Amino acid sequence: MNEINGLTKERLKKLESIRAMGFDPFGGKFLKECLIADLVKGFEEHKRVRTAGRLFAMRLMGKSTFCDLKDESGLVQLYVRPDHLSDQQFQLFQNMDMGDLVGVEGEFFKTRTEAISIRVDGLFLLSKSLRPMPEKWHGLKDVEIRYRRRYLDLISNDETREIFKKRSLIIRSLRRVLDEQGYLEVETPMMHSIPGGAAGKPFKTHHEALDMDLYLRVAPELYLKKLLVGGFEKVYEINKSFRNEGISTRHNPEFTMLEVYTAYQDVHDVMDLTEAIVKKTARDVLGTLVIDFEGTHLDLGQWQRVSFADIMNQKFDIQPEDPVDAWIEKLKRNGVRIEGKNLSRSQLVNVVGEMLEPGSEFSKKENRPVFVTDYFTELCPLAKKSKKNPYLSDRFELYIGGMEIANGYSELNDPIEQRQRLLTELKEKGKDSTYETLDEDFLTALEYGMPPAGGLGIGIDRLVMVLTHQPSIREVILFPQMKPEGQ
């Protein structure tokens, strides 16, 4: 810190010198013709150009200085000599540092090494940088600083900037696919009086004027279903949702989801839609369906479906209709330790479901996306039961590279059964669920009639992780949640 403070003091002295010369060190509007990369593409010898960016890599060669001017698209070399500028402007240049934001005017030319350069004859300081850039522009390496001060990461690491450009392209592609199919993009509330639509502990706040507690949404699902009741047949929302839970390489308390609801469809249509969305997005953004993720080649052109019920049968000899006693006996026989007494069937299903994560195992082994289907009904309180077997639900989870990416099902639209399922879930959670209660408005909406529908949720952060080959969710969120500095 002493070295940085010393360098900052030097820059503050230069700041005062610049002001004393009559220049504004934090200048105003500057008309920039285009991005530097586009400027360089249109190179013509002696062509006059005007552009702006951040200075770095300043190299003194006798009376001349070569330096690079960089913006989000690329860089161009600057050639600065005292006889090309007025005395005042050259003095201004002598008080500039790496990291300063400047505007330049001049003529294009090529050096003896064929480097495209601008012979600067007009110079404008747009913002004086008072702190030195990280690690002399060799790249910011400290992971903690990269996440905490993302702006420095973006300045010094081109790879980071490319990740977030691709993230934007991925979201744009998702929108385009759905818009072209006639879906309507909507917005639903982020503050809910009753948290619902997904399992997860919510963040709680208090509205002073109404004197009522509110919760940041854990999912927009119930509001989107109300829109189906209201007559919209194809809707989607790219939404921020929140879970007051742990942080890991795959979890951030604030995350981005795509949720899609289609009237008169079912889980099979939703799987087809999911596959189409992922394939089209990969082609649009990457130009290929074969990608690398965590050291593995993934083929997004080959998709597989496996049955959760079949895996339970193969691993533990458990049938969907087995009673609780049979579950416990078979699990113990297969070496599974069962904690607690008087466990319900649904609690056992949850324990085994979390333990198995069959999609993770299969998608890693097969190097392709895997739909896991035939989940036990207890795992899916908002999904329709399978017509083949009421102990199974019309639901899937999509795994890519061992990570859950999406979830979808045939939506339960029977208000009587939905009420009973939610009541059963609340009863089993008991005193541990102090913030949960029945969403009577949602159930009332169902009583007016909701069309049969297919619902889909895609974790955009995780999809971006896969398509940009990133092992941590923090690498694809611009400002991930962090502890206060120093803790």
PyMOL commands that set and color helices and strands:
alter all, ss='L'
color gray80, all
select helices_A, chain A and resi 2-20+36-41+82-84+87-94+134-137+143-148+150-156+158-180+221-229+267-286+308-316+324-333+345-356+358-366+377-379+415-432+440-447+460-467+473-475
alter helices_A, ss='H'
color red, helices_A
select strands_A, chain A and resi 48-61+64-70+75-80+101-110+116-127+184-185+191-192+204-207+212-216+234-242+254-263+290-293+296-299+304-307+370-373+395-400+403-410+453-459
alter strands_A, ss='S'
color yellow, strands_A
deselect
rebuild
show_as cartoon
